[in-house]
């Protein structure tokens, strides 16, 4: 199992999931996503935040059936095949940097960040203050920009 250099499991899952699995939660998250987070953190030289429970942000990493966002979808009988529930997607912010610059760094360096295959359209995520990346199949080379 990959051991993150900069991130703890509790930063990448909801508090409820962490209570059950502790640091073992990392086994449910794609190795490529963990490597990407460490690599980007190293490249930027500043902290990257995924979940921020102190301000109510708890579902930017792995999402499970006990997390409210997924529960709501299931309750309303909606299909929910997010990369997050597969441990293959992550939303994050870099508080000390312009998020557009972070986005550009990722999209302009597909070889460096080859462990991710998709990044959500910046017109959707940047106004909300985060970036979404994942490693879902695209059938294409490089990093594909997608709309949800």
C-alpha positions in Angstrom: 0.0 0.0 0.0 1.3 3.5 -0.9 2.2 5.6 2.1 1.4 9.3 1.6 4.2 11.7 2.4 1.9 14.8 2.9 -1.6 13.4 3.6 -3.3 11.5 6.4 -6.3 9.3 5.9 -8.5 11.6 8.0 -7.9 14.4 5.4 -9.3 12.3 2.6 -12.5 10.7 4.0 -15.4 11.9 6.1 -15.1 11.9 9.9 -17.6 9.0 10.1 -15.6 6.8 7.8 -12.4 7.7 9.6 -13.9 6.7 13.0 -14.6 3.2 11.5 -11.3 2.6 9.6 -8.7 5.0 10.9 -5.6 5.4 8.8 -6.5 2.1 7.0 -8.9 4.2 4.8 -6.1 4.8 2.4 -6.5 1.3 1.1 -9.8 2.4 -0.4 -8.3 5.3 -2.4 -6.5 4.8 -5.7 -2.8 4.7 -5.4 -2.6 7.0 -8.4 -4.7 9.6 -6.7 -2.5 9.5 -3.6 0.6 9.8 -5.7 -0.9 12.7 -7.6 -1.7 14.5 -4.3 1.8 14.1 -3.0 3.4 15.0 -6.3 1.4 18.2 -6.7 2.0 19.2 -3.0 5.7 18.7 -3.6 5.6 20.7 -6.8 3.7 23.6 -5.3 5.6 23.7 -2.1 2.4 24.7 -0.1 -0.4 22.8 1.6 -3.2 21.3 -0.4 -6.5 20.9 1.5 -9.1 18.2 0.6 -11.6 17.9 3.5 -12.0 20.7 6.0 -14.3 19.5 8.7 -13.9 22.7 10.7 -15.9 24.5 8.0 -18.2 21.6 7.2 -16.4 20.3 4.1 -16.1 16.5 4.6 -16.9 14.8 1.3 -14.2 15.9 -1.2 -12.3 12.6 -1.1 -13.7 9.1 -0.8 -17.5 9.1 -0.5 -19.4 6.1 1.0 -22.9 5.0 1.7 -22.8 6.6 5.1 -21.9 10.0 3.8 -24.8 12.4 3.3 -24.1 13.3 -0.4 -24.3 9.6 -1.4 -27.2 8.8 1.0 -29.3 11.6 -0.6 -28.7 10.1 -4.1 -29.6 6.6 -2.9 -32.7 7.8 -1.0 -34.0 9.5 -4.2 -33.2 6.4 -6.3 -30.7 8.2 -8.4 -27.7 6.4 -9.9 -24.5 7.8 -8.5 -21.3 6.5 -10.2 -18.9 9.3 -9.1 -15.2 8.7 -9.2 -15.4 9.6 -5.5 -17.3 6.5 -4.5 -14.8 4.4 -6.3 -11.8 6.0 -4.5 -10.7 7.4 -7.9 -11.6 11.1 -7.5 -10.6 14.0 -5.3 -11.6 17.6 -4.9 -9.0 20.0 -3.4 -8.1 23.6 -2.8 -4.8 25.4 -2.4 -5.6 28.4 -0.1 -2.3 30.2 -0.6 -2.4 30.1 -4.4 -4.6 31.4 -7.2 -6.6 28.2 -8.1 -6.5 29.1 -11.8 -2.7 28.9 -11.8 -2.9 25.5 -10.0 -5.4 24.3 -12.7 -3.1 25.5 -15.5 -0.1 23.8 -14.0 -2.0 20.5 -14.0 -3.5 20.8 -17.4 -0.2 22.0 -19.0 1.8 19.1 -17.6 0.0 15.9 -18.6 3.2 13.9 -18.5 4.1 15.0 -15.0 0.6 14.2 -13.8 0.0 11.2 -15.9 -1.6 9.4 -13.0 -4.8 11.4 -13.5 -6.9 11.2 -16.6 -9.6 13.8 -16.1 -10.1 17.2 -14.6 -13.4 18.9 -14.2 -14.2 22.0 -16.3 -12.7 25.0 -14.5 -15.8 27.0 -15.3 -17.7 24.6 -13.0 -15.2 24.2 -10.1 -13.0 27.3 -9.9 -15.9 29.6 -9.0 -16.6 27.2 -6.1 -13.0 27.4 -5.0 -11.8 23.8 -5.8 -10.4 21.5 -8.5 -11.7 18.0 -9.2 -9.3 15.4 -10.7 -9.8 11.6 -11.1 -8.4 8.6 -13.0 -11.5 7.3 -14.6 -11.2 5.8 -18.1 -11.4 8.2 -21.0 -10.0 6.2 -23.9 -7.8 9.2 -24.6 -4.3 10.2 -23.9 -3.5 13.0 -21.5 -5.8 14.8 -19.2 -9.3 15.2 -20.4 -11.5 18.2 -19.4 -15.0 17.1 -18.6 -18.3 18.6 -17.5 -20.4 16.7 -14.9 
